[in-house]
Amino acid sequence: MTCGACSVSVQSALTTVKGVKSADVSHEKGLATVVYDDETNNEQQLREAINKTGFKAEPNQEKK
């Protein structure tokens, strides 16, 4: 993502996914934080929603 409009586009796509409670997208960090109901959807569905916006979504590689 290169600008704020990019992050707004991704955030909008995520918030339209059923079961998503909130989405915070940072174009500076290239990171999306999503709170969702895992009984309604899964990470793959969220990545697909992001990919449809033209950006490639990958799982966070950070250790928890």
CHARMM internal coordinates of N, CA and C (Angstrom, degrees):
IC EDIT
DIST 1 N 1 CA 1.4399
DIST 1 CA 1 C 1.5289
ANGL 1 N 1 CA 1 C 108.46
DIST 1 C 2 N 1.2938
ANGL 1 CA 1 C 2 N 114.55
DIHE 1 N 1 CA 1 C 2 N 139.90
DIST 2 N 2 CA 1.4588
ANGL 1 C 2 N 2 CA 118.73
DIHE 1 CA 1 C 2 N 2 CA -175.65
DIST 2 CA 2 C 1.5198
ANGL 2 N 2 CA 2 C 114.58
DIHE 1 C 2 N 2 CA 2 C -115.46
DIST 2 C 3 N 1.3335
ANGL 2 CA 2 C 3 N 117.14
DIHE 2 N 2 CA 2 C 3 N -8.93
DIST 3 N 3 CA 1.4691
ANGL 2 C 3 N 3 CA 118.23
DIHE 2 CA 2 C 3 N 3 CA -176.82
DIST 3 CA 3 C 1.5252
ANGL 3 N 3 CA 3 C 111.18
DIHE 2 C 3 N 3 CA 3 C -155.45
DIST 3 C 4 N 1.3109
ANGL 3 CA 3 C 4 N 114.82
DIHE 3 N 3 CA 3 C 4 N 172.83
DIST 4 N 4 CA 1.4533
ANGL 3 C 4 N 4 CA 120.80
DIHE 3 CA 3 C 4 N 4 CA 179.08
DIST 4 CA 4 C 1.5167
ANGL 4 N 4 CA 4 C 113.25
DIHE 3 C 4 N 4 CA 4 C -63.15
DIST 4 C 5 N 1.3288
ANGL 4 CA 4 C 5 N 116.42
DIHE 4 N 4 CA 4 C 5 N -34.15
DIST 5 N 5 CA 1.4671
ANGL 4 C 5 N 5 CA 119.74
DIHE 4 CA 4 C 5 N 5 CA 178.43
DIST 5 CA 5 C 1.5234
ANGL 5 N 5 CA 5 C 111.01
DIHE 4 C 5 N 5 CA 5 C -63.93
DIST 5 C 6 N 1.3194
ANGL 5 CA 5 C 6 N 116.41
DIHE 5 N 5 CA 5 C 6 N -33.89
DIST 6 N 6 CA 1.4694
ANGL 5 C 6 N 6 CA 120.84
DIHE 5 CA 5 C 6 N 6 CA 177.31
DIST 6 CA 6 C 1.5306
ANGL 6 N 6 CA 6 C 110.10
DIHE 5 C 6 N 6 CA 6 C -62.15
DIST 6 C 7 N 1.3211
ANGL 6 CA 6 C 7 N 115.90
DIHE 6 N 6 CA 6 C 7 N -47.33
DIST 7 N 7 CA 1.4619
ANGL 6 C 7 N 7 CA 119.53
DIHE 6 CA 6 C 7 N 7 CA -179.01
DIST 7 CA 7 C 1.5252
ANGL 7 N 7 CA 7 C 111.23
DIHE 6 C 7 N 7 CA 7 C -65.80
DIST 7 C 8 N 1.3259
ANGL 7 CA 7 C 8 N 117.46
DIHE 7 N 7 CA 7 C 8 N -35.32
DIST 8 N 8 CA 1.4648
ANGL 7 C 8 N 8 CA 120.84
DIHE 7 CA 7 C 8 N 8 CA 177.21
DIST 8 CA 8 C 1.5275
ANGL 8 N 8 CA 8 C 109.90
DIHE 7 C 8 N 8 CA 8 C -64.69
DIST 8 C 9 N 1.3113
ANGL 8 CA 8 C 9 N 117.09
DIHE 8 N 8 CA 8 C 9 N -40.51
DIST 9 N 9 CA 1.4583
ANGL 8 C 9 N 9 CA 121.81
DIHE 8 CA 8 C 9 N 9 CA 178.92
DIST 9 CA 9 C 1.5311
ANGL 9 N 9 CA 9 C 111.10
DIHE 8 C 9 N 9 CA 9 C -61.96
DIST 9 C 10 N 1.3228
ANGL 9 CA 9 C 10 N 116.20
DIHE 9 N 9 CA 9 C 10 N -46.16
DIST 10 N 10 CA 1.4668
ANGL 9 C 10 N 10 CA 120.64
DIHE 9 CA 9 C 10 N 10 CA 179.41
DIST 10 CA 10 C 1.5275
ANGL 10 N 10 CA 10 C 110.16
DIHE 9 C 10 N 10 CA 10 C -66.56
DIST 10 C 11 N 1.3227
ANGL 10 CA 10 C 11 N 117.23
DIHE 10 N 10 CA 10 C 11 N -43.53
DIST 11 N 11 CA 1.4649
ANGL 10 C 11 N 11 CA 120.84
DIHE 10 CA 10 C 11 N 11 CA 179.53
DIST 11 CA 11 C 1.5257
ANGL 11 N 11 CA 11 C 110.54
DIHE 10 C 11 N 11 CA 11 C -60.98
DIST 11 C 12 N 1.3026
ANGL 11 CA 11 C 12 N 116.62
DIHE 11 N 11 CA 11 C 12 N -42.58
DIST 12 N 12 CA 1.4589
ANGL 11 C 12 N 12 CA 120.88
DIHE 11 CA 11 C 12 N 12 CA 178.98
DIST 12 CA 12 C 1.5244
ANGL 12 N 12 CA 12 C 111.04
DIHE 11 C 12 N 12 CA 12 C -61.90
DIST 12 C 13 N 1.3201
ANGL 12 CA 12 C 13 N 116.18
DIHE 12 N 12 CA 12 C 13 N -43.82
DIST 13 N 13 CA 1.4707
ANGL 12 C 13 N 13 CA 119.98
DIHE 12 CA 12 C 13 N 13 CA 178.82
DIST 13 CA 13 C 1.5193
ANGL 13 N 13 CA 13 C 111.08
DIHE 12 C 13 N 13 CA 13 C -62.03
DIST 13 C 14 N 1.3119
ANGL 13 CA 13 C 14 N 117.12
DIHE 13 N 13 CA 13 C 14 N -40.63
DIST 14 N 14 CA 1.4648
ANGL 13 C 14 N 14 CA 120.63
DIHE 13 CA 13 C 14 N 14 CA -179.29
DIST 14 CA 14 C 1.5226
ANGL 14 N 14 CA 14 C 111.92
DIHE 13 C 14 N 14 CA 14 C -67.89
DIST 14 C 15 N 1.3157
ANGL 14 CA 14 C 15 N 117.04
DIHE 14 N 14 CA 14 C 15 N -41.00
DIST 15 N 15 CA 1.4625
ANGL 14 C 15 N 15 CA 119.03
DIHE 14 CA 14 C 15 N 15 CA -176.57
DIST 15 CA 15 C 1.5192
ANGL 15 N 15 CA 15 C 113.07
DIHE 14 C 15 N 15 CA 15 C -72.50
DIST 15 C 16 N 1.3356
ANGL 15 CA 15 C 16 N 117.61
DIHE 15 N 15 CA 15 C 16 N -12.52
DIST 16 N 16 CA 1.4619
ANGL 15 C 16 N 16 CA 119.45
DIHE 15 CA 15 C 16 N 16 CA 175.79
DIST 16 CA 16 C 1.5273
ANGL 16 N 16 CA 16 C 112.26
DIHE 15 C 16 N 16 CA 16 C -86.51
DIST 16 C 17 N 1.3227
ANGL 16 CA 16 C 17 N 117.16
DIHE 16 N 16 CA 16 C 17 N -9.20
DIST 17 N 17 CA 1.4694
ANGL 16 C 17 N 17 CA 121.13
DIHE 16 CA 16 C 17 N 17 CA 178.55
DIST 17 CA 17 C 1.5259
ANGL 17 N 17 CA 17 C 108.30
DIHE 16 C 17 N 17 CA 17 C -75.40
DIST 17 C 18 N 1.3228
ANGL 17 CA 17 C 18 N 115.86
DIHE 17 N 17 CA 17 C 18 N 128.14
DIST 18 N 18 CA 1.4589
ANGL 17 C 18 N 18 CA 120.62
DIHE 17 CA 17 C 18 N 18 CA -179.65
DIST 18 CA 18 C 1.5285
ANGL 18 N 18 CA 18 C 109.75
DIHE 17 C 18 N 18 CA 18 C -58.81
DIST 18 C 19 N 1.3189
ANGL 18 CA 18 C 19 N 116.12
DIHE 18 N 18 CA 18 C 19 N 132.89
DIST 19 N 19 CA 1.4604
ANGL 18 C 19 N 19 CA 121.43
DIHE 18 CA 18 C 19 N 19 CA 178.43
DIST 19 CA 19 C 1.5152
ANGL 19 N 19 CA 19 C 114.30
DIHE 18 C 19 N 19 CA 19 C 95.97
DIST 19 C 20 N 1.3428
ANGL 19 CA 19 C 20 N 117.98
DIHE 19 N 19 CA 19 C 20 N -10.86
DIST 20 N 20 CA 1.4627
ANGL 19 C 20 N 20 CA 120.44
DIHE 19 CA 19 C 20 N 20 CA 177.91
DIST 20 CA 20 C 1.5221
ANGL 20 N 20 CA 20 C 108.25
DIHE 19 C 20 N 20 CA 20 C -78.38
DIST 20 C 21 N 1.3335
ANGL 20 CA 20 C 21 N 115.29
DIHE 20 N 20 CA 20 C 21 N 123.53
DIST 21 N 21 CA 1.4600
ANGL 20 C 21 N 21 CA 121.03
DIHE 20 CA 20 C 21 N 21 CA -178.94
DIST 21 CA 21 C 1.5189
ANGL 21 N 21 CA 21 C 111.02
DIHE 20 C 21 N 21 CA 21 C -90.89
DIST 21 C 22 N 1.3384
ANGL 21 CA 21 C 22 N 116.70
DIHE 21 N 21 CA 21 C 22 N -36.21
DIST 22 N 22 CA 1.4626
ANGL 21 C 22 N 22 CA 120.29
DIHE 21 CA 21 C 22 N 22 CA 176.55
DIST 22 CA 22 C 1.5231
ANGL 22 N 22 CA 22 C 109.17
DIHE 21 C 22 N 22 CA 22 C -160.10
DIST 22 C 23 N 1.3310
ANGL 22 CA 22 C 23 N 114.80
DIHE 22 N 22 CA 22 C 23 N 154.63
DIST 23 N 23 CA 1.4614
ANGL 22 C 23 N 23 CA 121.44
DIHE 22 CA 22 C 23 N 23 CA 177.44
DIST 23 CA 23 C 1.5218
ANGL 23 N 23 CA 23 C 108.04
DIHE 22 C 23 N 23 CA 23 C -143.31
DIST 23 C 24 N 1.3229
ANGL 23 CA 23 C 24 N 115.76
DIHE 23 N 23 CA 23 C 24 N 130.70
DIST 24 N 24 CA 1.4514
ANGL 23 C 24 N 24 CA 122.14
DIHE 23 CA 23 C 24 N 24 CA 177.01
DIST 24 CA 24 C 1.5198
ANGL 24 N 24 CA 24 C 106.97
DIHE 23 C 24 N 24 CA 24 C -123.70
DIST 24 C 25 N 1.3199
ANGL 24 CA 24 C 25 N 117.20
DIHE 24 N 24 CA 24 C 25 N 120.47
DIST 25 N 25 CA 1.4589
ANGL 24 C 25 N 25 CA 121.76
DIHE 24 CA 24 C 25 N 25 CA -175.39
DIST 25 CA 25 C 1.5209
ANGL 25 N 25 CA 25 C 109.73
DIHE 24 C 25 N 25 CA 25 C -120.44
DIST 25 C 26 N 1.3344
ANGL 25 CA 25 C 26 N 116.56
DIHE 25 N 25 CA 25 C 26 N 128.98
DIST 26 N 26 CA 1.4572
ANGL 25 C 26 N 26 CA 122.42
DIHE 25 CA 25 C 26 N 26 CA 179.32
DIST 26 CA 26 C 1.5201
ANGL 26 N 26 CA 26 C 109.68
DIHE 25 C 26 N 26 CA 26 C -115.46
DIST 26 C 27 N 1.3365
ANGL 26 CA 26 C 27 N 116.68
DIHE 26 N 26 CA 26 C 27 N 116.00
DIST 27 N 27 CA 1.4689
ANGL 26 C 27 N 27 CA 117.98
DIHE 26 CA 26 C 27 N 27 CA 177.76
DIST 27 CA 27 C 1.5190
ANGL 27 N 27 CA 27 C 110.39
DIHE 26 C 27 N 27 CA 27 C -73.47
DIST 27 C 28 N 1.3358
ANGL 27 CA 27 C 28 N 118.13
DIHE 27 N 27 CA 27 C 28 N -27.24
DIST 28 N 28 CA 1.4603
ANGL 27 C 28 N 28 CA 120.96
DIHE 27 CA 27 C 28 N 28 CA 178.62
DIST 28 CA 28 C 1.5273
ANGL 28 N 28 CA 28 C 111.24
DIHE 27 C 28 N 28 CA 28 C -63.86
DIST 28 C 29 N 1.3289
ANGL 28 CA 28 C 29 N 116.12
DIHE 28 N 28 CA 28 C 29 N -42.06
DIST 29 N 29 CA 1.4636
ANGL 28 C 29 N 29 CA 121.32
DIHE 28 CA 28 C 29 N 29 CA -178.12
DIST 29 CA 29 C 1.5365
ANGL 29 N 29 CA 29 C 112.11
DIHE 28 C 29 N 29 CA 29 C -92.30
DIST 29 C 30 N 1.3320
ANGL 29 CA 29 C 30 N 116.37
DIHE 29 N 29 CA 29 C 30 N -15.78
DIST 30 N 30 CA 1.4637
ANGL 29 C 30 N 30 CA 119.63
DIHE 29 CA 29 C 30 N 30 CA -175.19
DIST 30 CA 30 C 1.5146
ANGL 30 N 30 CA 30 C 111.05
DIHE 29 C 30 N 30 CA 30 C 65.05
DIST 30 C 31 N 1.3303
ANGL 30 CA 30 C 31 N 115.75
DIHE 30 N 30 CA 30 C 31 N 39.82
DIST 31 N 31 CA 1.4523
ANGL 30 C 31 N 31 CA 121.56
DIHE 30 CA 30 C 31 N 31 CA -171.66
DIST 31 CA 31 C 1.5248
ANGL 31 N 31 CA 31 C 110.99
DIHE 30 C 31 N 31 CA 31 C -134.52
DIST 31 C 32 N 1.3247
ANGL 31 CA 31 C 32 N 115.20
DIHE 31 N 31 CA 31 C 32 N 137.79
DIST 32 N 32 CA 1.4590
ANGL 31 C 32 N 32 CA 121.04
DIHE 31 CA 31 C 32 N 32 CA 174.22
DIST 32 CA 32 C 1.5234
ANGL 32 N 32 CA 32 C 108.13
DIHE 31 C 32 N 32 CA 32 C -119.14
DIST 32 C 33 N 1.3199
ANGL 32 CA 32 C 33 N 115.42
DIHE 32 N 32 CA 32 C 33 N 131.89
DIST 33 N 33 CA 1.4580
ANGL 32 C 33 N 33 CA 121.36
DIHE 32 CA 32 C 33 N 33 CA 175.19
DIST 33 CA 33 C 1.5175
ANGL 33 N 33 CA 33 C 106.81
DIHE 32 C 33 N 33 CA 33 C -112.39
DIST 33 C 34 N 1.3323
ANGL 33 CA 33 C 34 N 115.54
DIHE 33 N 33 CA 33 C 34 N 122.29
DIST 34 N 34 CA 1.4611
ANGL 33 C 34 N 34 CA 120.27
DIHE 33 CA 33 C 34 N 34 CA -173.33
DIST 34 CA 34 C 1.5228
ANGL 34 N 34 CA 34 C 110.12
DIHE 33 C 34 N 34 CA 34 C -125.92
DIST 34 C 35 N 1.3169
ANGL 34 CA 34 C 35 N 115.91
DIHE 34 N 34 CA 34 C 35 N 131.06
DIST 35 N 35 CA 1.4598
ANGL 34 C 35 N 35 CA 121.90
DIHE 34 CA 34 C 35 N 35 CA 172.55
DIST 35 CA 35 C 1.5197
ANGL 35 N 35 CA 35 C 106.10
DIHE 34 C 35 N 35 CA 35 C -105.48
DIST 35 C 36 N 1.3336
ANGL 35 CA 35 C 36 N 115.74
DIHE 35 N 35 CA 35 C 36 N 122.82
DIST 36 N 36 CA 1.4600
ANGL 35 C 36 N 36 CA 119.23
DIHE 35 CA 35 C 36 N 36 CA -176.00
DIST 36 CA 36 C 1.5221
ANGL 36 N 36 CA 36 C 110.94
DIHE 35 C 36 N 36 CA 36 C -146.31
DIST 36 C 37 N 1.3234
ANGL 36 CA 36 C 37 N 115.10
DIHE 36 N 36 CA 36 C 37 N 163.17
DIST 37 N 37 CA 1.4566
ANGL 36 C 37 N 37 CA 122.86
DIHE 36 CA 36 C 37 N 37 CA 177.62
DIST 37 CA 37 C 1.5230
ANGL 37 N 37 CA 37 C 107.93
DIHE 36 C 37 N 37 CA 37 C -85.46
DIST 37 C 38 N 1.3299
ANGL 37 CA 37 C 38 N 116.86
DIHE 37 N 37 CA 37 C 38 N 111.29
DIST 38 N 38 CA 1.4674
ANGL 37 C 38 N 38 CA 119.19
DIHE 37 CA 37 C 38 N 38 CA -176.17
DIST 38 CA 38 C 1.5239
ANGL 38 N 38 CA 38 C 113.15
DIHE 37 C 38 N 38 CA 38 C -74.74
DIST 38 C 39 N 1.3116
ANGL 38 CA 38 C 39 N 117.79
DIHE 38 N 38 CA 38 C 39 N -3.41
DIST 39 N 39 CA 1.4611
ANGL 38 C 39 N 39 CA 120.38
DIHE 38 CA 38 C 39 N 39 CA 172.38
DIST 39 CA 39 C 1.5286
ANGL 39 N 39 CA 39 C 110.62
DIHE 38 C 39 N 39 CA 39 C -86.07
DIST 39 C 40 N 1.3369
ANGL 39 CA 39 C 40 N 116.65
DIHE 39 N 39 CA 39 C 40 N -18.92
DIST 40 N 40 CA 1.4604
ANGL 39 C 40 N 40 CA 121.88
DIHE 39 CA 39 C 40 N 40 CA -178.58
DIST 40 CA 40 C 1.5220
ANGL 40 N 40 CA 40 C 111.46
DIHE 39 C 40 N 40 CA 40 C -94.93
DIST 40 C 41 N 1.3361
ANGL 40 CA 40 C 41 N 117.05
DIHE 40 N 40 CA 40 C 41 N -38.39
DIST 41 N 41 CA 1.4635
ANGL 40 C 41 N 41 CA 120.46
DIHE 40 CA 40 C 41 N 41 CA -179.02
DIST 41 CA 41 C 1.5289
ANGL 41 N 41 CA 41 C 110.12
DIHE 40 C 41 N 41 CA 41 C -149.64
DIST 41 C 42 N 1.3306
ANGL 41 CA 41 C 42 N 115.90
DIHE 41 N 41 CA 41 C 42 N -177.89
DIST 42 N 42 CA 1.4608
ANGL 41 C 42 N 42 CA 120.35
DIHE 41 CA 41 C 42 N 42 CA -178.38
DIST 42 CA 42 C 1.5294
ANGL 42 N 42 CA 42 C 109.88
DIHE 41 C 42 N 42 CA 42 C -139.02
DIST 42 C 43 N 1.3305
ANGL 42 CA 42 C 43 N 115.37
DIHE 42 N 42 CA 42 C 43 N 175.20
DIST 43 N 43 CA 1.4620
ANGL 42 C 43 N 43 CA 120.06
DIHE 42 CA 42 C 43 N 43 CA -177.31
DIST 43 CA 43 C 1.5230
ANGL 43 N 43 CA 43 C 112.42
DIHE 42 C 43 N 43 CA 43 C -59.46
DIST 43 C 44 N 1.3095
ANGL 43 CA 43 C 44 N 117.71
DIHE 43 N 43 CA 43 C 44 N -36.37
DIST 44 N 44 CA 1.4627
ANGL 43 C 44 N 44 CA 120.33
DIHE 43 CA 43 C 44 N 44 CA -179.77
DIST 44 CA 44 C 1.5228
ANGL 44 N 44 CA 44 C 110.93
DIHE 43 C 44 N 44 CA 44 C -61.90
DIST 44 C 45 N 1.3117
ANGL 44 CA 44 C 45 N 117.62
DIHE 44 N 44 CA 44 C 45 N -41.14
DIST 45 N 45 CA 1.4707
ANGL 44 C 45 N 45 CA 120.96
DIHE 44 CA 44 C 45 N 45 CA 178.40
DIST 45 CA 45 C 1.5224
ANGL 45 N 45 CA 45 C 110.95
DIHE 44 C 45 N 45 CA 45 C -64.75
DIST 45 C 46 N 1.3254
ANGL 45 CA 45 C 46 N 116.83
DIHE 45 N 45 CA 45 C 46 N -36.45
DIST 46 N 46 CA 1.4600
ANGL 45 C 46 N 46 CA 120.31
DIHE 45 CA 45 C 46 N 46 CA 177.69
DIST 46 CA 46 C 1.5214
ANGL 46 N 46 CA 46 C 110.60
DIHE 45 C 46 N 46 CA 46 C -68.29
DIST 46 C 47 N 1.3363
ANGL 46 CA 46 C 47 N 117.34
DIHE 46 N 46 CA 46 C 47 N -42.06
DIST 47 N 47 CA 1.4690
ANGL 46 C 47 N 47 CA 120.56
DIHE 46 CA 46 C 47 N 47 CA 177.31
DIST 47 CA 47 C 1.5225
ANGL 47 N 47 CA 47 C 110.57
DIHE 46 C 47 N 47 CA 47 C -62.26
DIST 47 C 48 N 1.3273
ANGL 47 CA 47 C 48 N 117.42
DIHE 47 N 47 CA 47 C 48 N -39.69
DIST 48 N 48 CA 1.4667
ANGL 47 C 48 N 48 CA 120.64
DIHE 47 CA 47 C 48 N 48 CA 178.42
DIST 48 CA 48 C 1.5316
ANGL 48 N 48 CA 48 C 111.03
DIHE 47 C 48 N 48 CA 48 C -62.94
DIST 48 C 49 N 1.3280
ANGL 48 CA 48 C 49 N 117.58
DIHE 48 N 48 CA 48 C 49 N -39.16
DIST 49 N 49 CA 1.4695
ANGL 48 C 49 N 49 CA 120.90
DIHE 48 CA 48 C 49 N 49 CA 178.28
DIST 49 CA 49 C 1.5300
ANGL 49 N 49 CA 49 C 109.68
DIHE 48 C 49 N 49 CA 49 C -62.93
DIST 49 C 50 N 1.3286
ANGL 49 CA 49 C 50 N 117.16
DIHE 49 N 49 CA 49 C 50 N -41.07
DIST 50 N 50 CA 1.4622
ANGL 49 C 50 N 50 CA 120.96
DIHE 49 CA 49 C 50 N 50 CA 177.74
DIST 50 CA 50 C 1.5183
ANGL 50 N 50 CA 50 C 110.44
DIHE 49 C 50 N 50 CA 50 C -66.86
DIST 50 C 51 N 1.3202
ANGL 50 CA 50 C 51 N 117.20
DIHE 50 N 50 CA 50 C 51 N -45.37
DIST 51 N 51 CA 1.4597
ANGL 50 C 51 N 51 CA 121.27
DIHE 50 CA 50 C 51 N 51 CA -178.85
DIST 51 CA 51 C 1.5251
ANGL 51 N 51 CA 51 C 112.16
DIHE 50 C 51 N 51 CA 51 C -59.40
DIST 51 C 52 N 1.3181
ANGL 51 CA 51 C 52 N 117.29
DIHE 51 N 51 CA 51 C 52 N -32.42
DIST 52 N 52 CA 1.4696
ANGL 51 C 52 N 52 CA 121.10
DIHE 51 CA 51 C 52 N 52 CA 178.79
DIST 52 CA 52 C 1.5260
ANGL 52 N 52 CA 52 C 111.96
DIHE 51 C 52 N 52 CA 52 C -66.29
DIST 52 C 53 N 1.3307
ANGL 52 CA 52 C 53 N 117.85
DIHE 52 N 52 CA 52 C 53 N -19.04
DIST 53 N 53 CA 1.4612
ANGL 52 C 53 N 53 CA 120.82
DIHE 52 CA 52 C 53 N 53 CA 177.73
DIST 53 CA 53 C 1.5229
ANGL 53 N 53 CA 53 C 111.53
DIHE 52 C 53 N 53 CA 53 C -83.59
DIST 53 C 54 N 1.3420
ANGL 53 CA 53 C 54 N 116.84
DIHE 53 N 53 CA 53 C 54 N -5.79
DIST 54 N 54 CA 1.4569
ANGL 53 C 54 N 54 CA 120.81
DIHE 53 CA 53 C 54 N 54 CA 179.83
DIST 54 CA 54 C 1.5180
ANGL 54 N 54 CA 54 C 113.88
DIHE 53 C 54 N 54 CA 54 C 100.82
DIST 54 C 55 N 1.3066
ANGL 54 CA 54 C 55 N 117.19
DIHE 54 N 54 CA 54 C 55 N 1.13
DIST 55 N 55 CA 1.4591
ANGL 54 C 55 N 55 CA 121.60
DIHE 54 CA 54 C 55 N 55 CA 177.47
DIST 55 CA 55 C 1.5192
ANGL 55 N 55 CA 55 C 109.68
DIHE 54 C 55 N 55 CA 55 C -106.28
DIST 55 C 56 N 1.3190
ANGL 55 CA 55 C 56 N 117.14
DIHE 55 N 55 CA 55 C 56 N 151.87
DIST 56 N 56 CA 1.4535
ANGL 55 C 56 N 56 CA 121.18
DIHE 55 CA 55 C 56 N 56 CA 179.77
DIST 56 CA 56 C 1.5182
ANGL 56 N 56 CA 56 C 109.11
DIHE 55 C 56 N 56 CA 56 C -95.21
DIST 56 C 57 N 1.3146
ANGL 56 CA 56 C 57 N 115.86
DIHE 56 N 56 CA 56 C 57 N 121.78
DIST 57 N 57 CA 1.4643
ANGL 56 C 57 N 57 CA 121.30
DIHE 56 CA 56 C 57 N 57 CA 179.73
DIST 57 CA 57 C 1.5159
ANGL 57 N 57 CA 57 C 110.03
DIHE 56 C 57 N 57 CA 57 C -98.51
DIST 57 C 58 N 1.3057
ANGL 57 CA 57 C 58 N 115.21
DIHE 57 N 57 CA 57 C 58 N 132.78
DIST 58 N 58 CA 1.4614
ANGL 57 C 58 N 58 CA 121.31
DIHE 57 CA 57 C 58 N 58 CA 177.20
DIST 58 CA 58 C 1.5213
ANGL 58 N 58 CA 58 C 108.27
DIHE 57 C 58 N 58 CA 58 C -131.04
DIST 58 C 59 N 1.3329
ANGL 58 CA 58 C 59 N 117.01
DIHE 58 N 58 CA 58 C 59 N 148.65
DIST 59 N 59 CA 1.4729
ANGL 58 C 59 N 59 CA 119.01
DIHE 58 CA 58 C 59 N 59 CA 178.12
DIST 59 CA 59 C 1.5265
ANGL 59 N 59 CA 59 C 110.06
DIHE 58 C 59 N 59 CA 59 C -63.70
DIST 59 C 60 N 1.3071
ANGL 59 CA 59 C 60 N 115.56
DIHE 59 N 59 CA 59 C 60 N 150.11
DIST 60 N 60 CA 1.4552
ANGL 59 C 60 N 60 CA 121.69
DIHE 59 CA 59 C 60 N 60 CA 177.69
DIST 60 CA 60 C 1.5291
ANGL 60 N 60 CA 60 C 108.57
DIHE 59 C 60 N 60 CA 60 C -67.39
DIST 60 C 61 N 1.3142
ANGL 60 CA 60 C 61 N 117.56
DIHE 60 N 60 CA 60 C 61 N 129.74
DIST 61 N 61 CA 1.4643
ANGL 60 C 61 N 61 CA 122.03
DIHE 60 CA 60 C 61 N 61 CA -178.07
DIST 61 CA 61 C 1.5180
ANGL 61 N 61 CA 61 C 112.48
DIHE 60 C 61 N 61 CA 61 C -90.50
DIST 61 C 62 N 1.3374
ANGL 61 CA 61 C 62 N 117.39
DIHE 61 N 61 CA 61 C 62 N 1.09
DIST 62 N 62 CA 1.4458
ANGL 61 C 62 N 62 CA 122.44
DIHE 61 CA 61 C 62 N 62 CA -179.06
DIST 62 CA 62 C 1.5116
ANGL 62 N 62 CA 62 C 110.77
DIHE 61 C 62 N 62 CA 62 C -66.77
DIST 62 C 63 N 1.3025
ANGL 62 CA 62 C 63 N 117.34
DIHE 62 N 62 CA 62 C 63 N 136.51
DIST 63 N 63 CA 1.4684
ANGL 62 C 63 N 63 CA 122.04
DIHE 62 CA 62 C 63 N 63 CA 175.56
DIST 63 CA 63 C 1.5124
ANGL 63 N 63 CA 63 C 109.08
DIHE 62 C 63 N 63 CA 63 C -76.44
DIST 63 C 64 N 1.3174
ANGL 63 CA 63 C 64 N 116.56
DIHE 63 N 63 CA 63 C 64 N 139.27
DIST 64 N 64 CA 1.4677
ANGL 63 C 64 N 64 CA 120.72
DIHE 63 CA 63 C 64 N 64 CA 179.98
DIST 64 CA 64 C 1.5024
ANGL 64 N 64 CA 64 C 110.40
DIHE 63 C 64 N 64 CA 64 C -95.72
END
COOR INIT
IC SEED 1 N 1 CA 1 C
IC BUILD
